[in-house]
């Protein structure tokens, strides 16, 4: 089985933002443990370092945010290697000697060889979220399932931080997600996933064993 994990900058920020080394080590252990059951690609966000949309010049800010994802990717790679798991970083904004260009054929070969492939730089274009980048990378890599790490148990009918009466939705279609105007994932990402029947699981990722449980279908909310 081949899966793609989306880790947001919010998760990677941990308790000591912008770079919490303990958080990177935790997610590296989670990925290494799950790698016994699946080939794993990872798309990282960069919001723990910079949110491009909140900068004075969004176009430039988005490019800065893409570079932030490269920083996160390098930190995660080293954390994985500390766990004895080989990993490589490929970036939509390649940096010679730091991160090679995204090459989906090389990435497929690396996954088949048991490496974790960390994809940074989003799509390389401004105004495109890393959620959408994750779906596009998943399709190019022949991934069977996308898992989006979150700080809540899954997808709710509303924002659980604002309303305690919201309900958890264990499963819904892509169309239902879009018609409800939910914001856990970028709607553009869900629309692309819908066109290719690509399932997505949203799960709480900051608990030990959660990634493996989500991969097995034991926790989280499934779209599709």
Residue frames relative to the residue before (quaternion, step in Angstrom):
aa qw qx qy qz dx dy dz
X 1.0000 0.0000 0.0000 0.0000 0.00 0.00 0.00
X 0.1559 -0.7781 0.6034 0.0786 3.55 -1.02 0.82
X 0.0151 -0.8136 0.5799 -0.0391 3.58 -0.73 1.07
X 0.2367 -0.7331 0.6123 0.1779 3.53 -1.32 0.31
X 0.1967 -0.7744 0.5962 0.0789 3.54 -0.89 1.03
X 0.1758 -0.7560 0.6217 0.1051 3.57 -0.89 0.96
X 0.0586 -0.7842 0.6178 -0.0037 3.57 -0.73 1.14
X 0.3069 -0.7739 0.5277 0.1689 3.56 -0.59 1.12
X 0.6213 -0.5255 0.4262 0.3952 3.52 -1.29 0.33
X 0.5780 0.5930 -0.3697 0.4215 3.58 1.13 -0.63
X 0.6687 0.4781 -0.2966 0.4862 3.58 0.99 -0.81
X 0.6903 0.4947 -0.2824 0.4461 3.56 0.88 -0.95
X 0.5497 0.6171 -0.3930 0.4030 3.59 1.20 -0.43
X 0.1837 -0.8223 0.5190 0.1441 3.59 1.15 -0.60
X 0.7392 -0.3815 0.3036 0.4646 3.54 -1.01 -0.87
X 0.7567 0.3096 -0.1668 0.5511 3.57 1.27 -0.28
X 0.0109 -0.8344 0.5509 -0.0124 3.60 0.51 1.16
X 0.5426 -0.0885 -0.8211 -0.1536 1.49 -2.35 0.80
X 0.7717 0.2538 -0.1599 0.5609 3.62 1.07 -0.58
X 0.0408 -0.7844 0.6186 -0.0197 3.55 -0.47 1.24
X 0.3190 -0.7897 0.4919 0.1807 3.58 -0.22 1.27
X 0.6011 0.5528 -0.3658 0.4464 3.59 1.11 -0.58
X 0.6375 0.5203 -0.3294 0.4629 3.59 1.03 -0.75
X 0.6450 0.5081 -0.3237 0.4702 3.59 0.94 -0.84
X 0.6496 0.5108 -0.3183 0.4645 3.59 0.96 -0.81
X 0.6297 0.5392 -0.3310 0.4507 3.57 1.02 -0.83
X 0.7175 0.4383 -0.2711 0.4687 3.59 0.77 -0.97
X 0.5808 0.5566 -0.3729 0.4624 3.57 1.15 -0.51
X 0.6494 0.5014 -0.3173 0.4756 3.60 0.97 -0.81
X 0.6393 0.5295 -0.3228 0.4547 3.58 0.99 -0.82
X 0.6738 0.4856 -0.2908 0.4750 3.57 0.93 -0.90
X 0.6508 0.5202 -0.3203 0.4509 3.58 0.91 -0.89
X 0.6540 0.5158 -0.3156 0.4546 3.59 0.97 -0.84
X 0.7079 0.4592 -0.2652 0.4666 3.59 0.97 -0.84
X 0.5644 0.6374 -0.3823 0.3591 3.59 1.18 -0.45
X 0.5504 0.5960 -0.4050 0.4216 3.59 1.23 -0.15
X 0.7510 0.3772 -0.2005 0.5036 3.58 1.23 -0.43
X 0.8119 0.1179 -0.0489 0.5697 3.61 1.20 -0.25
X 0.4500 -0.5946 0.5778 0.3318 3.51 -1.35 0.32
X 0.1342 -0.8478 0.5131 0.0083 3.57 -0.70 1.08
X 0.0854 -0.7250 0.6821 0.0434 3.50 -1.03 1.00
X 0.1628 -0.7872 0.5905 0.0718 3.58 -1.10 0.68
X 0.1150 -0.7382 0.6592 0.0855 3.54 -1.07 0.84
X 0.1714 -0.8054 0.5633 0.0684 3.57 -0.73 1.07
X 0.3705 -0.6820 0.5830 0.2401 3.51 -1.24 0.63
X 0.3461 -0.7510 0.5240 0.2041 3.56 -1.28 -0.06
X 0.3630 0.7950 -0.4360 0.2145 3.56 1.29 0.14
X 0.5595 0.5905 -0.3992 0.4231 3.59 1.19 -0.30
X 0.7165 0.4033 -0.2283 0.5214 3.57 1.21 -0.53
X 0.7881 -0.1579 0.1491 0.5760 3.58 0.87 -0.96
X 0.1902 -0.7409 0.6319 0.1250 3.55 -1.10 0.79
X 0.3846 -0.7862 0.4398 0.2017 3.52 -0.26 1.31
X 0.6385 0.5569 -0.3332 0.4137 3.57 1.03 -0.79
X 0.6990 0.4720 -0.2674 0.4659 3.60 1.19 -0.46
X 0.5276 0.6192 -0.4166 0.4058 3.58 1.27 0.19
X 0.6642 -0.5267 0.3401 0.4071 3.63 -1.17 0.45
X 0.7658 0.2041 -0.1198 0.5980 3.58 1.08 -0.71
X 0.3149 -0.8052 0.4649 0.1910 3.62 -0.01 1.25
X 0.6304 0.5403 -0.3581 0.4271 3.61 0.92 -0.78
X 0.6824 0.4436 -0.2732 0.5127 3.56 0.94 -0.91
X 0.6352 0.5555 -0.3255 0.4267 3.56 0.99 -0.84
X 0.6414 0.5171 -0.3255 0.4639 3.58 1.02 -0.77
X 0.6327 0.5109 -0.3338 0.4767 3.58 1.03 -0.72
X 0.6288 0.5185 -0.3294 0.4767 3.59 1.03 -0.76
X 0.6413 0.5252 -0.3170 0.4609 3.57 1.05 -0.79
X 0.6170 0.5376 -0.3422 0.4618 3.57 1.08 -0.70
X 0.6415 0.5027 -0.3213 0.4822 3.57 1.02 -0.75
X 0.5981 0.5558 -0.3579 0.4530 3.58 1.11 -0.64
X 0.6378 0.5218 -0.3412 0.4523 3.60 1.02 -0.70
X 0.5997 0.5472 -0.3654 0.4554 3.59 1.13 -0.57
X 0.6131 0.5348 -0.3419 0.4703 3.60 1.01 -0.78
X 0.6728 0.4880 -0.2974 0.4699 3.58 0.88 -0.92
X 0.6451 0.5337 -0.3240 0.4405 3.58 0.97 -0.83
X 0.6516 0.5090 -0.3164 0.4650 3.58 0.97 -0.81
X 0.6509 0.5099 -0.3156 0.4656 3.57 0.97 -0.83
X 0.6659 0.4903 -0.3055 0.4721 3.59 0.97 -0.83
X 0.6116 0.5496 -0.3544 0.4453 3.60 1.00 -0.73
X 0.6912 0.4696 -0.2891 0.4672 3.57 0.84 -0.93
X 0.6245 0.5290 -0.3384 0.4644 3.58 1.06 -0.72
X 0.6423 0.5099 -0.3211 0.4737 3.60 1.02 -0.75
X 0.6546 0.5044 -0.3168 0.4655 3.58 0.94 -0.82
X 0.6072 0.5408 -0.3507 0.4646 3.58 1.12 -0.62
X 0.6760 0.4583 -0.2743 0.5077 3.57 1.23 -0.53
X 0.5559 -0.6307 0.3765 0.3891 3.58 1.28 0.10
X 0.5800 0.5706 -0.3741 0.4450 3.58 1.26 0.36
X 0.3595 -0.7478 0.5171 0.2100 3.57 -0.61 1.11
X 0.0236 0.7966 -0.6007 0.0636 3.56 -0.95 0.92
X 0.1206 -0.7759 0.6126 0.0904 3.53 -1.21 0.53
X 0.3235 -0.7357 0.5698 0.1717 3.53 -1.20 0.68
X 0.0282 -0.7544 0.6558 -0.0031 3.53 -0.98 0.99
X 0.1093 -0.8348 0.5394 0.0119 3.56 -0.85 0.93
X 0.4908 -0.6367 0.5141 0.2991 3.53 -1.16 0.71
X 0.6960 0.2707 -0.2171 0.6286 3.55 1.35 -0.28
X 0.1469 -0.8417 0.5119 0.0895 3.62 0.28 1.20
X 0.1320 -0.7578 0.6365 0.0562 3.52 -1.18 0.78
X 0.4071 -0.7369 0.4732 0.2594 3.63 -0.36 1.16
X 0.8129 0.2203 -0.1977 0.5015 3.53 -0.89 0.99
X 0.7214 0.3887 -0.2275 0.5261 3.58 1.28 -0.17
X 0.7836 -0.1314 0.1407 0.5907 3.57 0.70 -1.10
X 0.3656 -0.7476 0.5177 0.1986 3.55 -0.72 1.08
X 0.6361 -0.5384 0.3837 0.3980 3.58 -1.27 0.27
X 0.5650 -0.5700 0.4646 0.3742 3.54 -1.20 0.52
X 0.0781 0.7477 -0.6506 0.1074 3.53 -0.82 1.11
X 0.3246 -0.8039 0.4617 0.1877 3.54 -0.18 1.26
X 0.6213 0.5277 -0.3609 0.4532 3.61 1.10 -0.52
X 0.6346 0.5003 -0.3186 0.4955 3.59 1.04 -0.78
X 0.6481 0.5261 -0.3172 0.4501 3.54 0.98 -0.83
X 0.6378 0.5187 -0.3265 0.4665 3.59 0.98 -0.81
X 0.6482 0.5150 -0.3157 0.4637 3.58 0.97 -0.85
X 0.6578 0.5091 -0.3079 0.4619 3.57 0.97 -0.87
X 0.6396 0.5156 -0.3250 0.4683 3.59 0.98 -0.79
X 0.6613 0.5106 -0.3024 0.4589 3.57 0.93 -0.91
X 0.6801 0.4753 -0.2787 0.4836 3.58 1.19 -0.60
X 0.6159 -0.5961 0.3315 0.3941 3.58 1.27 0.10
X 0.5014 0.6391 -0.4389 0.3842 3.58 1.23 0.16
X 0.3889 -0.6351 0.5981 0.2960 3.53 -1.32 0.40
X 0.1906 -0.7771 0.5919 0.0967 3.57 -0.87 0.97
X 0.1417 -0.7897 0.5951 0.0466 3.56 -0.68 1.15
X 0.1598 -0.8131 0.5586 0.0359 3.54 -0.61 1.20
X 0.0710 -0.8207 0.5663 -0.0265 3.55 -0.55 1.23
X 0.7106 0.4958 -0.3195 0.3835 3.54 -1.33 0.06
X 0.4453 -0.6933 0.4618 0.3284 3.58 1.24 0.18
X 0.7339 -0.3210 0.2800 0.5291 3.55 -0.81 -1.04
X 0.5250 -0.6137 0.4202 0.4136 3.56 1.26 -0.28
X 0.6899 0.4330 -0.2586 0.5193 3.58 1.31 -0.04
X 0.4778 -0.6549 0.4913 0.3183 3.60 -1.02 0.71
X 0.7986 0.3207 -0.2493 0.4441 3.54 -1.36 0.38
X 0.6227 0.4574 -0.3707 0.5154 3.58 1.18 0.49
X 0.3768 -0.7614 0.4819 0.2146 3.59 -0.63 1.09
X 0.5832 -0.5650 0.4413 0.3818 3.55 -1.26 0.32
X 0.5188 0.5907 -0.4274 0.4463 3.62 1.21 -0.24
X 0.6837 0.4657 -0.2803 0.4869 3.55 0.88 -0.95
X 0.6098 0.5414 -0.3468 0.4635 3.58 1.03 -0.75
X 0.6407 0.5404 -0.3253 0.4379 3.58 0.97 -0.84
X 0.6691 0.4887 -0.3045 0.4698 3.58 0.93 -0.85
X 0.6574 0.5084 -0.3128 0.4599 3.59 0.94 -0.85
X 0.6525 0.4934 -0.3147 0.4815 3.59 0.97 -0.82
X 0.6342 0.5438 -0.3348 0.4360 3.58 0.94 -0.84
X 0.6649 0.4999 -0.3042 0.4643 3.57 0.93 -0.88
X 0.6743 0.5008 -0.2957 0.4550 3.58 0.95 -0.86
X 0.7163 0.4409 -0.2457 0.4819 3.58 1.13 -0.65
X 0.4668 -0.6901 0.4448 0.3287 3.59 1.22 -0.06
X 0.2541 0.7942 -0.5068 0.2186 3.55 1.11 0.73
X 0.3885 -0.7386 0.5092 0.2105 3.58 -1.07 0.77
X 0.8080 0.0800 0.0108 0.5837 3.56 1.15 -0.61
X 0.1950 -0.7476 0.6234 0.1202 3.56 -1.06 0.84
X 0.1106 -0.7816 0.6121 0.0467 3.56 -0.92 0.95
X 0.1377 -0.7941 0.5897 0.0528 3.56 -0.74 1.08
X 0.3236 -0.7546 0.5435 0.1745 3.55 -0.62 1.17
X 0.0374 -0.7954 0.6043 -0.0285 3.54 -1.03 0.88
X 0.4864 -0.6380 0.4992 0.3273 3.56 -1.32 0.03
X 0.6852 0.3681 -0.2824 0.5615 3.58 1.30 0.16
X 0.7074 -0.5350 0.2863 0.3624 3.55 -1.27 0.50
X 0.7871 -0.1906 0.1509 0.5669 3.58 1.15 -0.43
X 0.7023 -0.4099 0.3470 0.4672 3.54 -1.11 -0.74
X 0.1555 -0.7946 0.5847 0.0511 3.54 -0.84 1.04
X 0.6281 -0.5360 0.4111 0.3863 3.55 -1.31 0.28
X 0.7772 0.0440 -0.0345 0.6267 3.58 1.30 -0.29
X 0.6821 -0.4598 0.3611 0.4393 3.54 -1.28 -0.29
X 0.3470 -0.7669 0.4959 0.2136 3.64 -0.42 1.13
X 0.5971 0.5626 -0.3671 0.4383 3.59 1.19 -0.38
X 0.7393 0.3897 -0.2097 0.5076 3.56 1.21 -0.50
X 0.8035 0.1410 -0.0459 0.5765 3.57 1.14 -0.56
X 0.3171 -0.7839 0.5079 0.1643 3.57 -0.55 1.18
X 0.6509 0.5439 -0.3102 0.4292 3.60 1.22 -0.29
X 0.4350 0.6905 -0.4787 0.3238 3.60 1.19 0.17
X 0.3436 -0.7448 0.5418 0.1832 3.55 -1.20 0.57
X 0.4557 -0.6577 0.5294 0.2820 3.54 -1.16 0.70
X 0.2318 -0.7590 0.5958 0.1235 3.56 -0.96 0.92
X 0.2658 -0.8076 0.5000 0.1650 3.63 -0.20 1.19
X 0.8041 -0.0168 0.0202 0.5939 3.61 1.11 -0.57
X 0.1310 0.7646 -0.6250 0.0870 3.55 -1.08 0.77
X 0.5317 -0.6223 0.4645 0.3379 3.54 -1.20 0.46
X 0.6542 -0.4763 0.3942 0.4356 3.55 -1.28 0.21
X 0.6530 0.5292 -0.3086 0.4454 3.56 0.96 -0.91
X 0.6579 0.5019 -0.3138 0.4656 3.57 0.96 -0.84
X 0.6114 0.5419 -0.3536 0.4555 3.58 0.99 -0.78
X 0.7041 0.4690 -0.2705 0.4595 3.57 0.83 -0.97
X 0.6704 0.5067 -0.3097 0.4449 3.60 0.95 -0.81
X 0.6573 0.4926 -0.3028 0.4834 3.60 1.17 -0.56
X 0.3231 -0.7738 0.4796 0.2584 3.60 1.31 -0.20
X 0.2112 0.7854 -0.5432 0.2087 3.55 0.93 0.94
X 0.2835 -0.8038 0.5121 0.1063 3.57 -1.12 0.71
X 0.3222 0.7468 -0.5201 0.2606 3.60 1.12 0.46
X 0.7650 0.1329 -0.0618 0.6272 3.55 1.15 -0.77
X 0.6015 -0.5400 0.4486 0.3812 3.53 -1.20 0.55
X 0.4830 -0.6880 0.4516 0.2991 3.65 -0.69 1.01
X 0.6056 0.5595 -0.3641 0.4332 3.59 1.05 -0.67
X 0.6338 0.5291 -0.3223 0.4631 3.57 1.05 -0.78
X 0.6737 0.4909 -0.2951 0.4670 3.58 0.92 -0.92
X 0.6227 0.5428 -0.3416 0.4483 3.59 1.03 -0.74
X 0.6609 0.4866 -0.3096 0.4801 3.59 0.93 -0.83
X 0.6337 0.5233 -0.3265 0.4669 3.59 0.98 -0.83
X 0.6340 0.5418 -0.3286 0.4432 3.59 1.00 -0.83
X 0.6635 0.5277 -0.3052 0.4337 3.58 0.95 -0.88
X 0.7668 0.3168 -0.1699 0.5318 3.57 1.22 -0.48
X 0.4466 -0.7217 0.4299 0.3079 3.59 1.29 0.34
X 0.3487 0.7346 -0.5012 0.2958 3.57 0.98 0.85
X 0.2989 -0.7794 0.5206 0.1796 3.62 -0.54 1.09
X 0.1604 -0.7623 0.6235 0.0656 3.53 -1.23 0.68
X 0.1138 -0.7689 0.6250 0.0716 3.56 -1.02 0.83
X 0.1668 -0.7589 0.6246 0.0784 3.55 -0.88 1.03
X 0.0923 0.8188 -0.5541 0.1181 3.58 -0.67 1.07
X 0.5325 -0.5948 0.4812 0.3620 3.54 -1.25 0.37
X 0.2126 -0.8517 0.4751 0.0605 3.53 -0.46 1.27
X 0.6503 0.5708 -0.3206 0.3854 3.61 1.15 -0.39
X 0.5878 0.5192 -0.3878 0.4843 3.58 1.15 0.67
X 0.5734 -0.6255 0.4069 0.3381 3.55 -0.96 0.86
X 0.8180 0.2314 -0.1978 0.4880 3.55 -0.92 0.96
X 0.4573 0.7247 -0.4339 0.2783 3.59 1.26 -0.13
X 0.6407 0.5376 -0.3428 0.4277 3.60 0.92 -0.84
X 0.6708 0.4886 -0.2973 0.4721 3.56 0.88 -0.91
X 0.6500 0.5129 -0.3176 0.4622 3.60 0.98 -0.82
X 0.6532 0.5017 -0.3147 0.4717 3.59 0.99 -0.80
X 0.6223 0.5449 -0.3271 0.4569 3.56 1.02 -0.80
X 0.7048 0.4536 -0.2482 0.4857 3.56 1.06 -0.80
X 0.5129 -0.6640 0.4105 0.3570 3.61 1.24 -0.12
X 0.4608 0.7179 -0.4154 0.3157 3.57 1.23 0.33
X 0.7924 0.1424 -0.0746 0.5884 3.61 1.15 -0.50
X 0.6904 0.5139 -0.3497 0.3701 3.53 -1.35 0.13
X 0.4598 -0.6399 0.5411 0.2937 3.51 -1.42 -0.01
X 0.2340 -0.7926 0.5536 0.1025 3.55 -0.84 1.01
X 0.1770 -0.7406 0.6413 0.0944 3.54 -1.00 0.95
X 0.7983 0.2488 -0.2047 0.5089 3.57 -0.64 1.12
